[in-house]
Each structure stands twice: as structure tokens, then as C-alpha cells.
């Protein structure tokens, strides 16, 4: 019996709800894509809610209201959580992804299917056409089956690069990763000791360019260090920070410093005009 138009629309809607949603690169990641002339997409889960190893940056945005809550040890607020707090559309997307992943795992368990392979099928079938995927602008590897599913997807797509920052380091030590699955350990979590133990490449959040120099680290301004580098690097504090916090004060200083060269350039231009 042929489908009527209403049934067809419902079917199409169900198909859309059965795939994960990927995002476009932000300004920082657009720099990388433009530099390398490659197509980049992003994937996210709810920040904080899916980050079992988070500590210094632990923040969560309420699924419905967007109200943000910081963790007991938060030193600087997760920029992705701040984005979710501001954007209902972003919250809807990340929770859609998380709900679909959880239901896929539950269904695989119920019907005695291989959970890793079943979840990998979902991710693989949802992949957009691109060269690079940043896995988790928001969120993290919340359990080992989910981590292994992404590794399986990377193995199925050897011509693509999948890269991510992670504090879920307790899951990483005994898991083999292909070369196109690039992990950067994010310092400031519950399992920092594993970074030193295994000598993993790490990213460190700094409050100034001077701090990065003191630590002997280059600042990654476009994620090239994260996606393709092998050395440790720094990330300059960014996002929206709690009022009055050390992170907020550092961010204010950074913004003021960025304005200084522009003022200087304007003064030089005026001087040249006066001389002429």
C-alpha cells in the first residue's frame, strides 16, 4: 500500500531523527580549514554532562533553561558549556546526539548486538562529507564503548582525520588507536597523572602569552597543533568566565592587549598623514 503524504513526511522526519547531527567550524577552526584547504566538521555532546574526567573546567548548562552550573573545583568555565547556555538550538543538537547514542547502546544491549559495532554504524552512517572531524567541541568520551566506537569509525575511514581533546584519560591507556585518530590530553582533569605516566601530548590552558612562554609552550590559535602536531601546546583562556574570577580577570587583560596594537596602528597612520 503506497504511503500518503503525511506518512511520507513522518517517515522522513524519523530518518532525520535517526542520524547524529554535526556542526560547522567556528572562527578558530575555519582558520585551520582555510589554511589546509580542507573541509572540517564538528561533533558535540552536552558539555559537563558527558565529561567524567573534567575538574578545572567542569561546567554544565541545564538542558531546558540553559542555566549554567560550575563544578566544585572549577577554575575556568568550559567555553562549550557557555555556548550551550546561550543557544537553545545548540542545546537541542547536543542532547539529540546524546539521547540517540544512549538509545542505540540500550537497543544493542537489549537485542544482544555488539554495542561498539552498532554505535560505530550509527556514527559512520551519520558522517557528513568532510576531511577532518573535531570530535567533541563540547562533551567527551563518557564511556569506553563510546570511545571504541569512534576508534572503529576512524579505522573505517582511513582518509579522514578525527581529532579531539580529552580528560577521559582513564579509558585511553589500554586502547589501540589508529594514526588518523588524534588525541590531545587536556590537562586540568581528574586523571592528569596519566599524562605524565604515558608521556601523552597535552594541551594546557594559560591565562596569558607570558605564561605560555614561561612554560615553553606555543599557543595553538587554530587547532593545527591539536589535529596534526606531536608536541605539547597551550590554549589561551577564552569563552565566558565567572565574574570576578581569576579567569575572568585574565580574559579582560587579554582583550585589552588585543586592542593596543590597533590603537598604535591608528596613531602611526595619523602621524604619517600629518608628516605628509
Secondary structure, 3 states (H helix, E strand, C coil): CCCCHHHHHHHHHHHHHCCCCCEECCHHHHHHHHHHCCCEEEECCCCCCCCCCECCCCEEECCCCCCEEECCCCCCCCHHHHHHHHCHHHHHHHHHHHHHHHHHHHHHHHCCCCHHHHHHHHHHHHCCCCCEEEECCCCCCCCHHHHHHHHHHHHHCCCCEEEEEECCHHHCCCCCCCCCEEEEEECCECCCHHHHHHCCCEEEEECCHHHHHHCCCEECCCCHHHHHCCCCEEEECCCCCCCCCHHHHHHHHHHHHHHHHHHHHHHHHHHHHHHC
